[in-house]
Amino acid sequence: MTARATPSPSRSVVVTGGAKGIGRALVARFLAEGDRVTALGRDEDALADLAAGLHSGAAGSLATAVCDVTDEAAVAAAFDALDRVDVLVNNAGVATAAPLARVTLADWERHFAVNATGAFLCTRAALGPMREAESGVIVTVASTAGRVGAPYTAAYTASKHAAVGLMRAVAAELAGSRIRANAVCPTFVDTPMTERSIAQIVEATGRTPEEGAAALAGGSPLGRLLDPQEVADAVAWLASDAARSINGQALVLDGGGIQS
């Protein structure tokens, strides 16, 4: 996928959870396209490391801001500080695994707070400037767990289904406008979040880390973990004019395991 067939003016892009993993790849991709990127995250040290590692020499410009996407006031303040929002990528997320009987209410609420409510708060905040500009793109990084169920992931799966549903509802509400909302649904990606999932497998089953990683990689026809750049490529395409007719969709990145 290529992000744009022809050059276009610099856009204002907001990436939540922008300091690590998929978020870092997203920031790098949009910077390479010459966009003005604002990376939001809760980890101030990680944001500083992002700025130090990516800002120098980039075609675009980078700003960072500490923001908890589950905090309504913090989200409002972060978006109020921007002159416009052309692209919003809802990437912030959490994931843990446990049998349903061991999922606490706090676990359940934490998944929904970050994965679903965070996407809702940021989407709602971005829609104001997008409506003023009469254009905009929203992409939520969901998961294959937003399309199908999997054992031991009740809270994560339910919250990612909610995130996909949010994008579909927003797309339906804004159909016919120049504002689009879509989701990407990757299988397991080679990120620190997946490393934590592998550690949980090791602890629960006694497998080696290599066996745990192989178990996750074997869950899709690809037979491997996705690279974060592959997710960034898909998001960049959905955010581009090349995808201007795509709205309300959930693009699955798993090599063909889930077909729609």
N, C-alpha and C positions, 0 to 999 in steps of 0.2 A: 504494500500500500504506500502511496505517496501522499504527503499531506496537502500539497497544492500544485496545481498545474501551472499557475502563473504567480509571480510575486504579488504580495498585497501589503498594505500599510501595517505597521506595528500594531499588535493587538494588546489589550490589557487582559492578562490571564491570571486567574487565581487557582492555586492548587492547595487543597487541604491535605494534611498529613504529608507535607511536601519535603520533609527533611531526610527521609529514609526510604529504602526499598523502592517500591513502585513510584512513590512520590518523587524521590530524587531523580529517577529516570525520566519522569514526566517533566520536571523542571528543566532538566538538561535538554530535553527534546524541544520544548517551546523556546528556550533561550537560543538554541541553534537556529531556530527559524526567525530570530530577530524580534521576538515578542517581549513586552514588558511583563515580567512574571512576579507575582507576589506569592510567596510560599508561607502558608500558615501551619503552625504546629504547636504542640505543648512543650516540647523539649528545647529549651533555649540554647543549650550547648550544641545540640544536633543542628539547629538552625544556623548557628555561628559556623559550624564545620561546613555546612552546605554552602554558605556564602563565601567562605574562604576557598573552597574547592572548585566551585563552578563559576563564580562571578568573573574572575579574571579572564579576559580574552574572549568572552562570550559575545555573540552577535547582538543579543538582546540585553536587557537590563534586569537585575534581580533585586527585589526587596523582600525582607522577611518580617514576620510579626508573630509574636506569641499569641495564640488564640486556642482556647478550648472550644471545639465546635458544639459541645453540649451545653454551653453557657450562652443563653440568649443575648444577654447584654454584651458579652465579649464579641459575639458574632456581629451584632449590629454595629459596634464601634469599629471593628476591622473593616467592614464594608463601607461605612460612612467615610472612612479615611481615603477611599479610592475615588478618583475622578470619573471612572467608568469601569464597567466589567463587560468584556466581550466574550470571554470563555471562563466558565467555572468548571473545575474538575473536583468532584466530591470523592476524595481518595482516602480520607481518614477512616481507619477501621480497627477493630479488635477481633480476636478469635481465640476461643478456648474450646476444648473438647471434653465431654464427660457423658456417661449414661444419663438419660433423662431423670432417673430417680435421684441422681446426685447433683443436678443443676439447681442451684439456689436461686431464690428470687432476685438476690443482688446480682448474680451472674447474668440472669435473663435481662434485667433492667439495664445493666451496663452495656450489653450487646446492642440493645435497641437504642440506648442513648447515643452511642457513637455512630453505629452503622446506619441507623434509620433517622433518628431525630436530628443528628448532626447534619445529614444530607438535607433534611427538610429545612432547618434553620438557615443554612447557607444558600439553598436554592431560593427560599423566600426573600432573603436579603439581596440576592443578585437580580431578581426579577424587576425590581424598581428601576435601576439604571438600564437594564436591557430593554424594558418597555419604553423608556425615554429615548433610547437610541433606535428603537424599532428593529433591533436585531440582537442576536446572542446565541450562544451554544452552551448547554449544560450536559456534562457527561459524568455519570456516577460509576465508579469502579466497584462493581458488585462481585460476583463469584458464580461459578457453576452451581454453588449452593443456593443461588438465587433462582435457579431453574429446576433443580431436582433435590430430593432429600438424601441425606446420608446418615448412617448411624453415628450416634454420639455427638451430633452437632446441632441439637435442637435450637438452642438460642441463636447460634450463628446463622443457621439456615433460615430460621424464621425472620431474623432481622434483615438478611440479604434479600429474601423475597419481598419484604416491605420496601427496601430501597429500590428494587426493580419496579415494584408497583407504583412508587412515587413518581418515577420517571415517566411511566406510561400515563399516569393521571395528568401530570404537567403537560405532556405532549398533547393529550386530548384537549386540555383546556386552552392551549395556545395554538392549536391546529389552524393553519391558514395565515398565521403571522410569520415573521422572519426569525422567530425564536424557536429553537429545537432542543429536545431533551431525549437523551438515550443513555443506555448503560452498556458497559462491557462486563463480560462474565468469564474471567480466566479460571483455568484449573490452578493447581498449586504452582506458585511462583517462587523462584529462588531468592528469598528475602529473609530478613531476620524473623519475621512472623512465622514463616514456614519452618525455620530452624527451631523455634519454640514448639511447634507442632511435632516435629521429629523428636525433640527431647521428651515430650509427653508420651510418645509411643515407646521410647526407650524405657522410661520409668514404669509404664503400665505393663509392658510385655517382656522386658528383659532382652529385647533385640539390640543389636549394635546400631549406632547411628547410621551406618551405611545401609543396613537392612531397613531401618525406619524410612530413610529417604527413598529407597527403592519401592517400598510399599506405597508411598504417596505418588511417586512417579508412575507407577503401574496403574494408577487409577484413570488414565486417559490413553487413547491410542498413540499419543506422542511417545509414551514410554520414557518421558523425562520431565523435569520441572521446566516451566516456562522461564525465559529470561525477562527481567523487568522491562527491557527495551522493547520486547514484543508487545507488551501491554501499552507502553508509551506510543508505539507506532499505530496501534489500533485507535487509541484515544485521539491522537493527532489527526488521523484520517477523519474520524467522526466530527472533529472540530473544524474541518476544512470545508471550503466551498465544493470540493469534489463530492462531499456527502450531503449536499444541501437538500436533497430530497429524502434523507433518512431521518425519521422522527418516531419516537415511541418504541424503539427497538432495543433488544437485549442481545448484543453480539457475543456469541460464545467463542472462547478461545481455548479449545481443548483438542484440536486435531480430528474432530468428527465424532466424538463420543456422544454428544448431545446434538441432535439435528432438529431444526425447526423449519 
